[in-house]
Amino acid sequence: MKLAKRINIAPSLTMAMSTKAKEMRAQGIDVISFAAGEPDFFTPQHIKDAGIKAINENKTYYTPVSGIIELRDKVSQKLKKENGLSYNTDEITINSGAKHSVFNVLAVLVEEGDEVILISPYWVSYSEMVRILGGKITVLPTTEETGFKISPADLNKVISRRTNVLLLNSPNNPTGAVYSREELFALAEYLEDKNVIIISDEIYEKIVYDGNTHISIASYSEKVKEKTVVVNGVSKAFSMTGWRIGYAAGPKDIIGAVNKLQGHTSGNPSSISQWATLAALEKDNSFLNDWVAEFKKRKDYIVRELNGMDDISCRDPEGAFYVFPNVSRLFGKTLHECPINNSVDLANYLLEYGKIAVVPGRAFGTENYIRFSFATSMENITRGIKRFKDSVTV
């Protein structure tokens, strides 16, 4: 059997580690998973009720490919009120999750050989999406010393006449880095006159800590807004990962192209999920304050515990619900007869020996780290961190 060359991509290591952990649990093995990037809170009841209401009212048929007008209008209001961005409803498309939004936008922008700048560490699917589309990946690495963020000078070193897209993610998965207004607007000023489209993945915008705030790069100027596609959704902030609703807002010609593509691939997102999302964006969401406070408590604990270890250093994230500790000092060691030469070795060892699931840094385009998601209970975190310590201390 011959498969298309475009499918010569790496499987998602986040999904792989999470799936393996679930399989081990099904076998009766007590595995604690730090792999999944989804909140452990339940979808709020008023959102579930809206989905049930949609079913009972028979809102179960095809909708416009771009999404129901009520939801696009509500997204428009949200972007204006919360992000200072003005979009008409024909500049907004509703998709089957923010991942789908990112892929759709890349698909209508990237041709064979076009360069896409990825800021490393980057979310695992960005690179494989670009490869599927035949694009050329230009990796712009960051370090702990720079807060895992880039500057205009960094961009200037890698942008070329073939550069078509810059993929920006703040708050960032996996590092939790959040660009300040000053940092983001410096990038915007540099990019304002460059022939580069910015895809700004803002899915973690509501999960920020310690006085940090989310800013959209598109809010810098009308000129920057005209070359930016803002991607967001409800999976993370509203604990609606399985509902699969994301959205993109940007120039009308790009959004129109996305709708054309979507019309021939997935069609409209779930009608039921769209009506539930409308309720999510309409109602008072003060519950998010409690969720973020709980995430912060978990974050503070896990950062403190990891930094108390001899061979581990862990930067305190400003947003999202991940920590990304540097574990490179463990490389070259043998732990319980298991040689650890890289992040994949360590992740596999921790799953088999320590019975904890983490994601190796290699999945995010960098080798010296592993990712822990703290979107799990405090009980799991305390037990899991103890297992981690016991596993790497010999």
Buried (B, 14 or more C-beta within 10 A) or exposed (E): EEEEEEEEEEEBBBBBBBBBBBEBBEEEEEBBBBBBBBBBBEBBEBBBEBBEBBEEEEBEEEBBBBBBEBBBBBBBEBBEEBBEBEBEBBBBBBBBBBBBBBBBBBBBBBEEEBBBBBBBBBBBBBBBBBBBBEBBBBBBBBEBEEBBBBEEEBBEEBBEEEBBBBBBBBBBBBBBBBBBEEBBBBBBEBBEEBEBBBBBBBBBBBBBBEEBEBBBBBBBEEEBBEBBBBBBBBBBBBBBBEBBBBBBBBBEEBBBBBBEBBEEEBEBBBBBBBBBBBBBBBEEBEBBEEBBEBBBEBBBBBBEBBBEBEBBBBBBBBBBBBBBBBBBBBBEBEBEEBEBEBBBBBBBBBBEBBBBBBBBBBBBBBBBBBBBBBBBBEEBBBBBBBBBBEBBEE
